Amino acid sequence: MVQSAEQIEPNLASVDLVLTLMEVLAASPRPRGVSEIARELGLSKARAHRHLRALTSRGYVRQDPTSERYEIAIKLMILGEAVRDRFDVLTAMRPAMAALREATGQAVTASALIEDKVVVLELLPGRNPIEFGVRPGTTLDFHATAHGHIALAFGPPRLMNQANVSPLKAWTAATITDPERLAEAVAQARRQGWAGAPDQMMLGVNALAAPVFDHLGNWRGTIALVGSTQAIAACPAAEQIRQLTAAAAQASTSLGWRERAA
């Protein structure tokens, strides 16, 4: 039976609302009450409750039996993991990331360009008492992160224009906020094949990042060490650079990349 336009529109609105509810719950650091969610989305409590119950019945949302608040359930995580495993670049990077973490003891992260944004795909925690890292799904600034500098250095040229569309946010006093300085940092990353970002987003924290290429020589993602500036200095140790670039080369080789003879 073919639906009329009048029937289709309400269905699309319901789908949009369901997706919005899941995004709100996924972004929340704590379970949310139905009244709170309804107010935030401008819905009636009854409508919000009806859709939340539908999501709960399908296993995408769970309700705490004591507080009666709602949060994302394990089924959505399982789906996310299934989709994430389809990223061939992440599959290629994981063994290299694990070896890098074992060799250095530092946290290791992987990112890729998704819809022209640098997004963290994976985090392997380090072996330090104080942990450093960013959660998978986090979007990173181009100008203030080692991952971002690698994206600007080896990714599509349009990214530099995109990074400079609005004023560069100063996360700390050390953050690069001048477009000319950013261009210099990106050029240096391109020359040396790696990038650092000491104190750029948080004082006392540094990341050391290197690019991953595919069989065509196209940049596909980034692997980085993350830790304190005590462990990863502003001028990194030669051994850390060697370990990082070797891990990135291993991941690139898994994607079919072959280093060209000089």
N, C-alpha and C positions, 0 to 999 in steps of 0.2 A: 504494500500500500504506500503510495507516494504522499509525503507530508506537504501541506501547504506552507507558504512563507510564514503565516501567522503561527503555525505549529512549530516550525523550525526555530524561530527567534527565541521563544522561551526555553527550548532545549539548549541552545547555545549559551544563554544566560546562566542556566543551571551548571553547565560544564565549566564556564568561566568562574562561577562562584566556588565550585568544588576545588578547582585548582588554586584559587586565591586562599581558601581555607587551609589547604595543605602548605602553601608557601608561608602563611602567617605562623602556623604551628612549627614549621621547620626552622624558621628564623628566630623563634622565641627561645630564650635560655631557660624557661620554666614552663610547666603546664599552665594552660589558660582556661578560665571559666567561660561558660557560654555567654553570660551577660557581657563580660569584658570583650569577647570577640565580636558580639553583635554590635556593641557601641563603636568599636574600631572600624568595622566595615559598613556601618550605617544600615544594619539589617534589623528586622524584628527578631526578638529572642526565639520565637517559634520557628522562624525560617532557618536561623543559624543552627538551632538544635536539630531540626529535621535532617539537614545535610551532614551534620557531625555524626548523627546516629547512623546514617547510611555509610559513611566512611568507616565508622567503628565496626559495623557489621561485615564489611569487606576486609577488615584487618589492616587498613592503612592508618587508622587512628585508634588510640586506646584511651579509655577513661579510668582515672584512678578511682577505685571503689570508695575510698575514704573522703577525699576532697571533692570528687566528682568533676575534677578538672580534666582537660583533654591535652594530649600530646601525640606527636608522631609515633607510630608503632613500627615494629621490626620489619613488617612486610615491605614498607616503602624503602627501608635500608637495603633489603635483599634485592629489590628491583634496581636500586641505584648501583649496587655492586655488580649486578649482571650487566648493566649497560656500560659501567665504567670499564669492565674487562674487555669491552669491544674496542677500546682505544688501543690500537696496536702499538702506539708509541709508549703507552704506559706498560704494556706487557713487555716490551723491549727494555724498558728502563728498570724494571723491578729487580732483576738479578744484579745489575750493576749498582743499584742503590743499596741493596743489602750488603754487597761486598764492601762498598765504600763506608757504610756505617760500621761494619765490623773492623775495618782497617783504621778508622779514625776515632771511633767512639762518639762522634758528633751526630746530631740530628741531620737527616737528609730529606730534602723535599724535591718534588718533581712538579713541573708546571707545563702548560701548553696554551696555545692561543685558541680561545673559544669565543666566537662572535666578536673578534677584535679586542678581546680582553685577556689579560694574563691570569689564568685560573690555576690554583694549586690542585693537583690531581691526587697527590699522595704525600704522606708524612711518615717517615720512620723515626721514632724517638731515639735520641742519643742515650748515652750511658752516664750522663752527668747528674748530680744531685738536684740541680736546678735545670728544668727543661726549657728548651727553646723550640719554636716552630710555629707553624700556622696550620689551621685546620683545612682539610680538603674541601674544596668549594669556595675558598676565600679568593677574592679578586685583588690583585696586587697592583699598586701604582707603577706606571712605567718609569717615572722619574726618580722614585725613592727606594727602589729595590734592585738587587742584583738580577733577579729574574726579569724585571722590567728592562734593565739595560741590555741584557742579552737579546730580548725580543726586539728592541729598537735597533740593535746592531746587526742582527741576522734575519729578522723578520721582514715583512712587506714594508716598503718605504713609506706607505701611507700612515704607518703607526706613529712616526715622528710628528707629523702634522696633527694627528689626533691627540698626542700627548701634550701639545702646546696650544690646544684650543682655548683652554681656560688657564688662569694663573696656577702655577705649580704650588701645591700645598706644602707648607713648611711643617713637617711632623716634629722636627727638632731644629735646634739652631744649626745643625750640620747638614740638613736636607738641601739638596740642590734645587734651587728655585729660579735660577737664571737659565733661560733657554740656550744661551751660548755655552755655559758651563756644562749643561746636559749634553749638548752636541759633542763637546770635547770628551766627556766621559764615555759616550757611546762609541766615538771613533777609537778611543783607547781600547775599549772592550773588543772591538772588531779586529784591531791589530794584534792584540795579545791572545785572544781566544778565550778569555774569561773576564768576569767582572766581580767586583766587591762592592759592598754598600755599608761601610762601618758607620754606625750611629745615625743612619739615614732615616729610619722609621722609629727607632727606639734607642736611646742612649745605652751604650754598653753591649749592643748586639750587632753582629756582623753576619753577612752571608757571602759565600763564595760560589759563583754560578758559572756553568759552562754549557754550550749549546749541544743539542743532539740533532743529527741530520739523517735524512732518508737516502734511498738509493740514487735519487736524482741530485743529491747535494742540497736539498731544500731543508731549511730549519724546521724542525717538527716539535721541539720542546726543549726543556732546560732541566738540568740536575744541579742541585746546590747543597753545600754544607751550610748549616746554620748553628751558631753558637755565640758565646760571649766574645767580646773583643780581646779578652785575655787568652782565649783558646784559638780564635781566628783573628789575627792582628790586622790592622789597616794595611800593612805591608805583609801579606801572607807568607808563610814559610814555603820554600821551594818544593818541599815534599808534599805539602797540602795541595799545591797547585798541580803537581804531577799526579797525585791520587785522584783528584777531581777530574782532570782532563782525560785521564785514562778511563775512568768510569763512563764519562760522556762518550768517549770513542767506542767503548764496549757496547753501549746502548745503540750507537749509530751503526755499528757493524751488524747488530741484530736486525736493523731495518734495511740492510743491504748496502750501506754506505761503504765506499772504499776510498782510502786516502790516495790522492793523486800524487804521482811521482813529481818531484821538483824539476 
